[in-house]
Amino acid sequence: MLPIGRKPRKVLTVLACAQRASGACYNRELSEPCDMKLFLSCLLLLSTCVAQNSSSNGKQKVLWHKLEKNIEQVDQQLDGMMGVAIEDLSNGDHYFLHEDEVFAQASSIKITVLANLYLQAQQAKLKLTDLYTVQASDLVPDSDIMNGLTPGITRITLRDLATMMVAVSDNAATNVLIDRVGMANVNAMLDSFGLTHTRLRRKMMDLEAAKQGRENISTPREMMSLLDAIYNGKLLNKEMTADFFKVLGTNKNSFIPRELPPDLKVANKPGELEAVRNDSGIVFVEGRPYVICVMTAFLRNERDGEKAISEVSLQTWRMFDRLSRATEYGRVVSPGNGTR
């Protein structure tokens, strides 16, 4: 799907100028030359800006079309199922592939737990600095940090648990947070945004629940919508939003940033299950941040799924990086560029 263009701020400003000049000419005698000159000047500038913007949008649509073809090629080569949702946070343009298919989320569902933790902190239902004493009953497999702590003695904050949940995907830390915020509260938050196909339905490593079909699920479009809502301040205030993305951006082994520049800020959470690989997050390209959610299932080889996510991420970053540094004519400006 190609992006939908929007009028840039420059065009809207010139349009307002033309409207004001037109009103002046209409309400006064047309013999006043200054108003007529202003009107004609604004119309000329408006037509120039519209022409430039149309040319720029045309070029950008070509880039989006090429990205679409590249992603389709990755999808065709993958022995499995893939869904993608990409959104340009600067203007709302997007690309979708199987965006409404429901995928098992694995650890990517922890984004919803983190979001509700910060929401409840904002609502003063808890504090991120609240202390929790580690219990032996908390410990489950794939809890590398929690399993190394001393039950009954070690005390850590809820924010520390959240960092462990994101950075090393510690399942015990996640389960403690699920108990603290409440599974029903997480799903009620999702309902408030109309995200009815995104559900937290079991704790981590609850294999019996998984066998019964109570999987943690979402769609590429809904996870994209949740991240968009958080980025645009629809869930949290400015301070909480910044800290949410700071925690979600904790360095981790994941698929979206794998082939990207190491100094690029990426706030994401991958997920891994048998035949499933996912990753959802925001890539903070300067001046052109974007959401990217890539979900795979029915994989014959999980490594192929990881590679597919990284390839889609790389192709997407290459486009947004160029758009962020380009003029409307498509000339990319980088530090150290010559003037020729």
TAHULIN-V979436 format. One record per pair of residues at least 6 apart in sequence whose C-alpha atoms are under 8 Angstrom apart, sorted by the first residue. I is the first residue (numbers start at 1). J is the second residue. D is the distance in whole Angstrom. If there is no record, write none. Layout:
i=I j=J d=D
i=I j=J d=D
This chain:
i=1 j=65 d=8
i=1 j=68 d=7
i=1 j=94 d=8
i=1 j=95 d=6
i=1 j=96 d=6
i=2 j=61 d=6
i=2 j=64 d=6
i=2 j=65 d=6
i=2 j=94 d=7
i=2 j=95 d=7
i=3 j=61 d=7
i=3 j=64 d=7
i=3 j=93 d=5
i=3 j=94 d=6
i=3 j=95 d=7
i=4 j=92 d=8
i=4 j=93 d=6
i=4 j=94 d=8
i=5 j=57 d=7
i=5 j=93 d=7
i=6 j=91 d=7
i=7 j=53 d=8
i=8 j=53 d=8
i=10 j=49 d=8
i=11 j=46 d=7
i=11 j=49 d=6
i=11 j=50 d=7
i=14 j=42 d=6
i=14 j=45 d=7
i=14 j=46 d=6
i=15 j=42 d=8
i=15 j=46 d=6
i=17 j=42 d=6
i=18 j=38 d=8
i=18 j=39 d=6
i=18 j=42 d=5
i=18 j=43 d=6
i=18 j=46 d=8
i=21 j=35 d=6
i=21 j=36 d=7
i=21 j=38 d=6
i=21 j=39 d=5
i=21 j=42 d=8
i=22 j=39 d=6
i=24 j=35 d=6
i=25 j=32 d=8
i=25 j=35 d=6
i=25 j=36 d=6
i=25 j=39 d=8
i=30 j=36 d=7
i=52 j=328 d=7
i=53 j=328 d=7
i=55 j=328 d=8
i=55 j=329 d=8
i=56 j=328 d=5
i=56 j=329 d=6
i=56 j=330 d=8
i=59 j=330 d=7
i=60 j=323 d=8
i=63 j=319 d=7
i=64 j=95 d=8
i=64 j=319 d=8
i=67 j=315 d=7
i=67 j=316 d=7
i=67 j=319 d=8
i=68 j=95 d=7
i=70 j=312 d=8
i=70 j=315 d=7
i=71 j=312 d=6
i=71 j=315 d=8
i=74 j=308 d=6
i=74 j=311 d=7
i=74 j=312 d=7
i=75 j=81 d=8
i=75 j=82 d=6
i=75 j=308 d=8
i=78 j=304 d=7
i=78 j=305 d=7
i=78 j=308 d=7
i=79 j=298 d=8
i=79 j=299 d=6
i=79 j=300 d=6
i=79 j=301 d=8
i=79 j=304 d=8
i=80 j=296 d=7
i=80 j=297 d=6
i=80 j=298 d=5
i=80 j=299 d=4
i=80 j=300 d=7
i=80 j=305 d=8
i=81 j=296 d=5
i=81 j=297 d=5
i=81 j=298 d=6
i=81 j=299 d=7
i=82 j=97 d=8
i=82 j=98 d=7
i=82 j=294 d=7
i=82 j=295 d=6
i=82 j=296 d=4
i=82 j=297 d=7
i=83 j=96 d=8
i=83 j=97 d=5
i=83 j=98 d=5
i=83 j=99 d=6
i=83 j=101 d=7
i=83 j=219 d=8
i=83 j=220 d=6
i=83 j=294 d=6
i=83 j=295 d=5
i=83 j=296 d=6
i=84 j=95 d=8
i=84 j=96 d=6
i=84 j=97 d=5
i=84 j=98 d=7
i=84 j=99 d=6
i=84 j=220 d=6
i=84 j=221 d=8
i=84 j=292 d=7
i=84 j=293 d=6
i=84 j=294 d=5
i=84 j=295 d=7
i=85 j=94 d=7
i=85 j=95 d=6
i=85 j=96 d=5
i=85 j=97 d=7
i=85 j=99 d=6
i=85 j=220 d=5
i=85 j=221 d=6
i=85 j=224 d=6
i=85 j=291 d=8
i=85 j=292 d=6
i=85 j=293 d=5
i=85 j=294 d=7
i=86 j=94 d=5
i=86 j=95 d=5
i=86 j=96 d=7
i=86 j=224 d=7
i=86 j=290 d=7
i=86 j=291 d=5
i=86 j=292 d=5
i=86 j=293 d=6
i=87 j=93 d=6
i=87 j=94 d=4
i=87 j=95 d=7
i=87 j=224 d=7
i=87 j=290 d=5
i=87 j=291 d=5
i=87 j=292 d=7
i=88 j=94 d=6
i=88 j=288 d=7
i=88 j=289 d=7
i=88 j=290 d=5
i=88 j=291 d=7
i=89 j=228 d=7
i=89 j=288 d=7
i=89 j=289 d=6
i=89 j=290 d=5
i=89 j=291 d=7
i=90 j=287 d=8
i=90 j=288 d=6
i=90 j=289 d=7
i=90 j=290 d=8
i=96 j=221 d=8
i=98 j=220 d=8
i=99 j=219 d=6
i=99 j=220 d=5
i=99 j=221 d=5
i=100 j=219 d=5
i=100 j=220 d=7
i=100 j=221 d=6
i=100 j=222 d=8
i=101 j=219 d=6
i=101 j=220 d=7
i=102 j=197 d=7
i=102 j=217 d=6
i=102 j=218 d=5
i=102 j=219 d=5
i=102 j=220 d=8
i=103 j=217 d=6
i=103 j=218 d=6
i=103 j=219 d=6
i=103 j=295 d=7
i=103 j=296 d=7
i=103 j=297 d=7
i=104 j=215 d=6
i=104 j=216 d=6
i=104 j=217 d=5
i=104 j=218 d=7
i=104 j=276 d=7
i=104 j=297 d=8
i=105 j=215 d=8
i=105 j=216 d=6
i=105 j=217 d=5
i=105 j=218 d=6
i=105 j=271 d=6
i=105 j=272 d=8
i=105 j=278 d=7
i=105 j=295 d=8
i=106 j=216 d=7
i=106 j=217 d=8
i=106 j=271 d=5
i=106 j=272 d=6
i=106 j=273 d=6
i=106 j=276 d=8
i=106 j=278 d=8
i=107 j=169 d=7
i=107 j=269 d=7
i=107 j=270 d=6
i=107 j=271 d=4
i=107 j=272 d=7
i=108 j=269 d=5
i=108 j=270 d=5
i=108 j=271 d=5
i=108 j=278 d=7
i=108 j=279 d=6
i=108 j=280 d=7
i=109 j=200 d=7
i=109 j=216 d=7
i=109 j=217 d=7
i=109 j=218 d=8
i=109 j=271 d=8
i=110 j=165 d=7
i=110 j=166 d=8
i=110 j=174 d=7
i=110 j=269 d=7
i=111 j=248 d=8
i=111 j=269 d=7
i=112 j=186 d=7
i=112 j=200 d=8
i=113 j=174 d=8
i=113 j=177 d=7
i=113 j=178 d=7
i=113 j=181 d=8
i=113 j=186 d=6
i=114 j=162 d=7
i=114 j=244 d=8
i=115 j=244 d=7
i=116 j=181 d=7
i=116 j=185 d=7
i=116 j=186 d=6
i=116 j=189 d=7
i=117 j=177 d=8
i=117 j=181 d=6
i=118 j=128 d=8
i=118 j=236 d=7
i=118 j=240 d=7
i=118 j=244 d=7
i=119 j=235 d=7
i=119 j=236 d=6
i=120 j=126 d=6
i=120 j=181 d=7
i=121 j=127 d=5
i=121 j=128 d=6
i=122 j=236 d=7
i=122 j=237 d=8
i=122 j=240 d=7
i=127 j=158 d=8
i=128 j=157 d=7
i=128 j=158 d=5
i=128 j=159 d=5
i=129 j=157 d=5
i=129 j=158 d=6
i=129 j=159 d=6
i=130 j=157 d=5
i=130 j=158 d=6
i=131 j=155 d=6
i=131 j=156 d=5
i=131 j=157 d=4
i=131 j=158 d=6
i=132 j=155 d=5
i=132 j=156 d=5
i=132 j=157 d=6
i=132 j=158 d=7
i=133 j=151 d=7
i=133 j=152 d=6
i=133 j=153 d=6
i=133 j=154 d=6
i=133 j=155 d=4
i=133 j=156 d=7
i=134 j=146 d=8
i=134 j=149 d=7
i=134 j=150 d=7
i=134 j=151 d=5
i=134 j=152 d=6
i=134 j=153 d=7
i=134 j=154 d=6
i=134 j=155 d=6
i=134 j=156 d=8
i=135 j=151 d=5
i=135 j=152 d=6
i=136 j=151 d=5
i=136 j=152 d=8
i=138 j=172 d=6
i=138 j=173 d=8
i=138 j=175 d=7
i=138 j=176 d=7
i=139 j=146 d=7
i=139 j=147 d=6
i=139 j=172 d=5
i=140 j=171 d=7
i=140 j=172 d=6
i=140 j=205 d=7
i=141 j=171 d=7
i=141 j=172 d=8
i=141 j=205 d=7
i=142 j=169 d=8
i=142 j=170 d=6
i=142 j=171 d=6
i=142 j=172 d=8
i=143 j=169 d=8
i=143 j=170 d=4
i=143 j=171 d=5
i=143 j=172 d=6
i=143 j=173 d=7
i=144 j=168 d=8
i=144 j=170 d=6
i=145 j=164 d=7
i=145 j=170 d=7
i=146 j=170 d=7
i=146 j=172 d=6
i=146 j=173 d=7
i=158 j=177 d=7
i=161 j=173 d=5
i=161 j=174 d=7
i=161 j=177 d=7
i=162 j=173 d=7
i=162 j=174 d=7
i=162 j=177 d=8
i=162 j=247 d=7
i=163 j=247 d=6
i=163 j=248 d=8
i=163 j=250 d=7
i=164 j=170 d=6
i=164 j=173 d=7
i=165 j=171 d=7
i=165 j=173 d=6
i=165 j=174 d=5
i=166 j=247 d=7
i=166 j=248 d=6
i=166 j=250 d=7
i=166 j=252 d=8
i=166 j=269 d=7
i=167 j=248 d=8
i=167 j=250 d=6
i=167 j=251 d=6
i=167 j=252 d=5
i=168 j=252 d=7
i=171 j=204 d=6
i=171 j=205 d=7
i=172 j=204 d=8
i=174 j=203 d=8
i=174 j=204 d=7
i=175 j=203 d=6
i=175 j=204 d=6
i=178 j=203 d=7
i=183 j=200 d=7
i=183 j=201 d=7
i=186 j=200 d=7
i=187 j=198 d=8
i=187 j=199 d=6
i=187 j=200 d=7
i=190 j=196 d=7
i=190 j=198 d=7
i=190 j=199 d=8
i=193 j=226 d=8
i=195 j=222 d=6
i=195 j=226 d=8
i=197 j=217 d=7
i=197 j=218 d=5
i=197 j=219 d=7
i=197 j=222 d=7
i=198 j=216 d=8
i=198 j=217 d=5
i=198 j=218 d=4
i=198 j=219 d=7
i=198 j=222 d=7
i=198 j=223 d=8
i=199 j=216 d=6
i=199 j=217 d=5
i=199 j=218 d=7
i=200 j=215 d=8
i=200 j=216 d=5
i=200 j=217 d=7
i=201 j=214 d=6
i=201 j=215 d=6
i=201 j=216 d=5
i=202 j=209 d=6
i=202 j=210 d=8
i=202 j=214 d=6
i=202 j=215 d=7
i=202 j=216 d=7
i=209 j=215 d=7
i=220 j=293 d=6
i=220 j=294 d=7
i=220 j=295 d=7
i=221 j=293 d=8
i=223 j=280 d=7
i=223 j=293 d=7
i=224 j=280 d=8
i=224 j=281 d=8
i=224 j=291 d=6
i=224 j=292 d=7
i=224 j=293 d=6
i=227 j=281 d=7
i=227 j=282 d=7
i=227 j=291 d=7
i=228 j=291 d=7
i=229 j=235 d=6
i=230 j=236 d=6
i=230 j=241 d=7
i=231 j=241 d=7
i=233 j=241 d=7
i=245 j=267 d=6
i=246 j=267 d=7
i=247 j=267 d=8
i=248 j=267 d=5
i=248 j=268 d=6
i=248 j=269 d=7
i=249 j=265 d=7
i=249 j=266 d=6
i=249 j=267 d=4
i=249 j=268 d=6
i=250 j=267 d=7
i=254 j=269 d=7
i=254 j=270 d=6
i=254 j=279 d=7
i=255 j=270 d=7
i=255 j=279 d=7
i=255 j=306 d=6
i=255 j=307 d=8
i=255 j=309 d=6
i=255 j=310 d=5
i=256 j=268 d=8
i=256 j=279 d=6
i=256 j=280 d=8
i=256 j=281 d=8
i=256 j=309 d=6
i=256 j=310 d=5
i=256 j=313 d=5
i=256 j=314 d=8
i=257 j=266 d=7
i=257 j=310 d=7
i=257 j=313 d=7
i=258 j=310 d=6
i=259 j=310 d=6
i=259 j=311 d=8
i=259 j=313 d=8
i=259 j=314 d=6
i=260 j=314 d=6
i=260 j=317 d=8
i=264 j=283 d=8
i=264 j=284 d=7
i=264 j=285 d=7
i=265 j=283 d=6
i=265 j=284 d=5
i=265 j=285 d=8
i=266 j=281 d=7
i=266 j=282 d=6
i=266 j=283 d=5
i=266 j=284 d=6
i=267 j=281 d=5
i=267 j=282 d=5
i=267 j=283 d=7
i=268 j=279 d=7
i=268 j=280 d=5
i=268 j=281 d=4
i=268 j=282 d=6
i=269 j=279 d=6
i=269 j=280 d=6
i=269 j=281 d=6
i=270 j=277 d=8
i=270 j=278 d=5
i=270 j=279 d=4
i=270 j=280 d=6
i=271 j=277 d=6
i=271 j=278 d=5
i=271 j=279 d=6
i=272 j=278 d=7
i=274 j=302 d=7
i=275 j=297 d=6
i=275 j=298 d=5
i=275 j=299 d=4
i=275 j=300 d=7
i=275 j=301 d=7
i=275 j=302 d=6
i=276 j=295 d=8
i=276 j=296 d=6
i=276 j=297 d=5
i=276 j=298 d=7
i=276 j=299 d=6
i=276 j=302 d=7
i=276 j=305 d=8
i=277 j=295 d=6
i=277 j=296 d=5
i=277 j=297 d=7
i=277 j=302 d=7
i=277 j=305 d=6
i=277 j=306 d=6
i=278 j=293 d=8
i=278 j=294 d=6
i=278 j=295 d=4
i=278 j=296 d=6
i=278 j=306 d=8
i=278 j=309 d=8
i=279 j=293 d=6
i=279 j=294 d=6
i=279 j=295 d=7
i=279 j=309 d=7
i=280 j=291 d=8
i=280 j=292 d=6
i=280 j=293 d=4
i=280 j=294 d=6
i=281 j=291 d=6
i=281 j=292 d=6
i=281 j=293 d=6
i=282 j=289 d=7
i=282 j=290 d=6
i=282 j=291 d=4
i=282 j=292 d=6
i=283 j=289 d=6
i=283 j=290 d=6
i=283 j=291 d=6
i=283 j=292 d=7
i=284 j=290 d=7
i=285 j=320 d=7
i=285 j=321 d=7
i=285 j=324 d=7
i=286 j=324 d=7
i=287 j=324 d=6
i=288 j=320 d=6
i=288 j=321 d=8
i=288 j=323 d=7
i=288 j=324 d=5
i=289 j=320 d=8
i=290 j=320 d=8
i=292 j=313 d=7
i=294 j=309 d=6
i=294 j=312 d=8
i=295 j=309 d=8
i=296 j=305 d=6
i=299 j=305 d=7
i=322 j=332 d=6
i=323 j=330 d=8
i=323 j=332 d=8
i=325 j=332 d=5
i=325 j=333 d=5
i=325 j=334 d=7
i=326 j=332 d=4
i=326 j=333 d=6
i=327 j=333 d=8
